[in-house]
Amino acid sequence: MSVRQPRLPVCQIQCRGQNPQCSPARRTKEDHVTRIFVFTTKTQRQGAVWLCVFVPLWLVAAPPEKTVWDGVYAAPQAQRGQAAYTQYCVGCHKADLTGIEGAMKGEFFMERRREDNLETLFLDMKATMPRGNPGSLSDQTYVDIISYVLQTNEMPAGSTELKPDVLDKVDVVGKDGPKPVPNFAPVLSVGCLIETGENRWVLINASEPVRTRDSFKKIEKELKASQDRPLGQYTFRMADAENFEAPTNVGKKVQVKGVIVRSPAGNRINVNSIEPIAETCQ
């Protein structure tokens, strides 16, 4: 039977990488971990007898990101977006959003945009639309149009308006939840680079591939996230890796970007860039 201890002093140490405070035997490869030390009595404080509770870091440090099914825009905002869409977008995308092969509506829209966040849609819209004068609208107007697109795709409204500064925290997923990125999508994965033969390169212990906005360009925001990304359980053959300094990165933890190709013969990434993120891979 446990006894409740009121007003216990607690300290937390985040366990990441090679933090000497963390016990490798109690830490998993897949999860960052926070140790919570609870000093229950004076004797335990003096003798450093600690009760260690291990919990995933995301339960302590940050709330989960939202998805497009969580009511991330407000209905009046979607009405403004419809007016802006009618003025600036209907010529190419049609009144029912089915223009340009349904780029804004239905299955094609979801397949193109899923497993990403709304910031990518926003940046694509801003870089290419309106036709002939891209980037000419205010950021909020683009976001209002996105709200209308979400409404048209039967994604529910909420009570708070969608703002430009939260777009990267709203994931685009199907109604039945996240899935692996589609075949032939530009992706990045983090893993250990090895050579299995002359100009035959393999990424082992690789993380689940995620979408990248540019598989050729070094993006600091992505690289920083990759440095914290844990290794995974996947293996990918690396096509054309020898063109991206693969020999100098053998045995290192690397970020690989390219195009994912899934086939019965095995999955591969057609490599467009390799960036080392740690000298050793563990």
C-alpha positions in Angstrom: 0.0 0.0 0.0 1.4 3.4 -1.0 1.4 6.4 1.3 0.8 9.8 -0.1 3.7 12.2 0.6 2.5 15.9 0.5 4.6 18.6 -1.0 7.5 16.4 -2.2 10.5 18.3 -3.6 11.0 17.1 -7.2 13.8 17.8 -9.7 13.8 16.8 -13.4 16.7 16.0 -15.7 16.1 15.6 -19.4 17.9 12.5 -20.8 19.1 13.0 -24.3 22.1 11.7 -26.2 25.1 11.2 -23.9 23.8 12.9 -20.8 25.8 11.1 -18.0 22.8 11.5 -15.7 20.9 8.9 -17.8 21.2 5.2 -17.4 21.5 3.6 -20.9 19.9 0.4 -19.5 16.7 2.3 -18.7 16.6 4.5 -21.7 15.1 3.3 -25.0 16.5 4.2 -28.4 13.2 5.5 -29.7 12.2 7.8 -26.8 13.7 10.8 -25.2 13.2 10.4 -21.5 12.8 12.6 -18.4 13.9 11.3 -15.0 11.9 12.6 -12.2 13.7 12.3 -8.8 11.4 12.4 -5.8 13.1 12.8 -2.4 10.6 11.3 0.0 12.4 11.5 3.4 15.3 13.4 5.0 17.3 10.1 5.1 16.7 9.5 1.4 17.8 13.1 0.6 21.0 12.7 2.6 21.7 9.3 1.3 20.7 10.0 -2.3 18.2 7.2 -2.3 16.1 8.3 -5.3 12.8 7.0 -6.7 13.2 7.2 -10.5 10.1 7.5 -12.6 10.7 7.3 -16.3 8.2 8.9 -18.7 8.3 9.9 -22.4 9.6 13.4 -22.7 6.7 14.5 -24.8 4.3 13.8 -21.9 6.2 16.4 -19.9 7.7 19.0 -22.3 5.2 19.8 -25.0 1.5 19.3 -26.0 0.8 17.2 -29.1 0.4 19.0 -32.4 -3.0 19.4 -33.8 -4.3 18.0 -37.1 -6.7 19.5 -39.6 -9.5 17.5 -38.0 -9.2 19.3 -34.7 -11.2 22.5 -35.6 -8.1 24.7 -36.3 -10.0 27.5 -38.1 -13.2 29.5 -37.4 -16.3 29.4 -39.7 -16.3 33.3 -40.2 -12.7 33.0 -41.3 -13.6 30.4 -43.9 -16.3 32.8 -45.3 -13.6 35.5 -45.7 -11.5 32.9 -47.4 -14.2 32.0 -49.8 -14.6 35.6 -50.8 -10.8 35.9 -51.4 -10.8 32.6 -53.3 -13.5 33.8 -55.6 -11.6 37.0 -56.3 -8.1 35.5 -56.8 -8.2 31.7 -57.3 -11.4 30.7 -59.1 -10.0 31.3 -62.6 -7.5 28.4 -62.2 -9.0 26.2 -59.5 -12.7 26.6 -60.5 -15.6 27.5 -58.2 -15.8 24.0 -56.8 -12.0 23.7 -56.2 -11.7 20.9 -58.8 -9.4 22.8 -61.2 -5.8 21.8 -61.9 -6.6 18.1 -61.3 -8.3 18.8 -58.0 -5.2 20.3 -56.4 -7.4 21.9 -53.7 -10.0 19.3 -53.1 -10.6 15.6 -52.5 -8.4 12.6 -52.8 -5.7 14.3 -55.0 -5.4 17.2 -52.5 -5.1 14.8 -49.5 -2.6 12.5 -51.3 -0.4 15.5 -52.2 -0.6 17.2 -48.8 -0.9 14.5 -46.2 1.9 13.7 -43.7 2.9 17.3 -43.8 1.8 20.5 -42.1 -0.2 23.5 -43.2 2.9 25.7 -43.5 4.0 23.9 -46.6 0.6 24.6 -48.3 0.9 28.2 -47.2 4.4 28.6 -48.6 3.4 26.9 -51.9 0.4 29.1 -52.3 2.4 32.3 -51.5 5.2 31.3 -54.0 2.8 30.5 -56.9 -0.5 32.3 -56.4 -2.3 34.3 -57.6 -1.2 33.4 -61.1 0.8 36.3 -62.5 1.2 38.0 -59.2 2.4 35.5 -56.6 2.9 36.7 -53.0 0.8 39.7 -53.5 -1.8 38.9 -50.8 -1.3 39.4 -47.1 -0.3 36.4 -45.1 -3.6 36.4 -43.3 -5.5 36.4 -46.6 -3.6 33.3 -47.7 -4.5 31.6 -44.3 -8.1 32.6 -44.7 -8.1 30.9 -48.1 -6.6 27.8 -46.5 -9.4 27.8 -44.0 -11.9 27.8 -46.9 -10.0 24.9 -48.5 -10.2 22.9 -45.2 -13.9 23.7 -44.9 -14.6 22.5 -48.5 -12.7 19.3 -47.7 -15.2 18.7 -44.8 -12.7 19.4 -42.1 -14.5 20.8 -39.1 -14.4 24.4 -37.9 -13.6 25.4 -34.3 -13.8 28.5 -32.2 -10.4 30.0 -32.9 -9.1 31.6 -36.1 -6.2 30.0 -37.8 -3.1 32.3 -37.8 0.1 32.2 -39.9 2.4 31.6 -36.9 0.8 28.2 -36.0 0.6 26.6 -39.4 3.7 24.5 -38.8 1.9 23.0 -35.8 -1.1 21.7 -37.7 -0.6 18.4 -39.4 -2.4 17.3 -42.6 -3.5 13.7 -42.1 -6.4 11.6 -43.4 -9.5 11.1 -41.4 -8.3 7.7 -40.3 -5.0 9.1 -39.0 -1.4 9.3 -40.1 0.1 6.9 -42.7 3.5 6.4 -44.3 4.3 9.1 -46.8 3.1 8.4 -50.4 5.3 6.7 -52.9 7.6 9.1 -54.9 7.2 11.8 -52.4 10.3 14.0 -51.5 11.4 12.8 -48.0 14.1 12.9 -45.4 15.2 10.1 -43.1 17.9 9.8 -40.4 20.0 6.7 -40.1 23.4 5.1 -40.3 25.2 5.1 -43.6 27.0 1.9 -44.6 28.7 0.5 -47.7 27.8 -3.0 -48.8 29.8 -3.1 -52.0 31.4 -0.9 -54.6 29.1 2.1 -54.9 26.4 0.3 -53.0 25.1 2.3 -50.1 22.5 1.5 -47.5 20.8 3.5 -44.7 20.3 1.2 -41.7 18.5 1.9 -38.4 16.6 4.6 -40.4 13.8 6.7 -39.1 10.3 6.7 -40.7 10.7 8.9 -43.8 8.9 12.3 -43.5 8.2 14.9 -46.1 10.7 17.6 -47.0 9.9 20.8 -48.7 13.1 20.7 -50.8 15.0 17.5 -51.2 18.0 19.3 -52.7 18.4 22.2 -50.4 20.0 22.3 -46.9 17.3 23.6 -44.5 18.5 24.5 -41.1 15.2 24.0 -39.4 15.0 20.5 -40.8 18.6 19.7 -39.9 18.1 20.8 -36.3 15.1 18.6 -36.0 17.0 15.7 -37.5 19.8 16.1 -34.9 17.2 15.2 -32.2 15.4 12.6 -34.3 16.0 9.1 -32.9 17.2 6.2 -35.0 14.5 3.8 -36.3 14.0 0.3 -37.6 14.0 0.8 -41.4 16.5 0.0 -44.1 16.7 1.8 -47.4 19.0 1.3 -50.4 20.6 4.6 -51.3 20.5 5.2 -55.1 23.2 7.7 -56.4 24.6 8.3 -52.9 28.1 8.3 -54.3 27.3 11.6 -55.9 26.8 13.2 -52.5 30.1 12.4 -50.6 28.8 9.1 -49.3 32.4 7.7 -48.8 33.2 10.4 -46.3 30.1 9.8 -44.3 30.3 6.0 -43.8 29.6 5.0 -40.2 28.1 8.4 -39.3 24.6 9.4 -38.4 23.3 11.2 -41.4 20.2 13.0 -42.7 19.4 11.7 -46.2 17.0 13.6 -48.5 15.6 12.4 -51.7 12.6 10.6 -53.3 11.1 7.6 -51.6 10.5 4.6 -54.0 8.6 1.6 -52.5 8.6 -1.6 -54.5 8.3 -5.4 -53.9 12.0 -5.7 -54.5 12.8 -3.4 -51.6 12.5 0.3 -50.7 15.0 2.9 -51.7 15.6 6.6 -51.6 16.8 8.3 -54.7 19.3 10.5 -53.0 19.5 14.3 -53.5 21.5 15.3 -50.5 23.4 13.8 -47.5 24.2 15.8 -44.4 26.2 14.3 -41.5 24.7 15.1 -38.1 26.9 13.0 -35.7 30.4 11.5 -36.1 29.2 8.1 -34.8 25.9 6.3 -35.2 24.3 5.0 -32.1 
